[in-house]
Amino acid sequence: LPLRPMPAMYSTFAGRFGSAPEDLRGRHWEACFPPREVDRLRADALTAVREGWQWDGGCEGLRADGATVPVRVRLVGLDDGSLVFRVAPPET
């Protein structure tokens, strides 16, 4: 899947990462996760999406202040190769 900047997002998505939408718009999704999670998402989630599936799981997000925060991610691929991330609080 190509690496594309995030064109748009809801304020709730950006808020999970301690940012405003305009601060993340145009950046790559990797900016929202620490390097170890980027590696895991590439290996697990993107592989599932490439194979026509969606991926849902917990991981650590990276806030604007450098702190990590637990999040639940659902990742879906669109026909044009775009990715849709849904980020929510972790399930308890």
Secondary structure, 3 states (H helix, E strand, C coil): CCCCECCCCCHHHHHHCCCCHHHHCCCEHHHHCCHHHHHHHHHHHHHHHHCCCCEEEEEEEECCCCCEEEEEEEEEECCCCCEEEEEECCCC
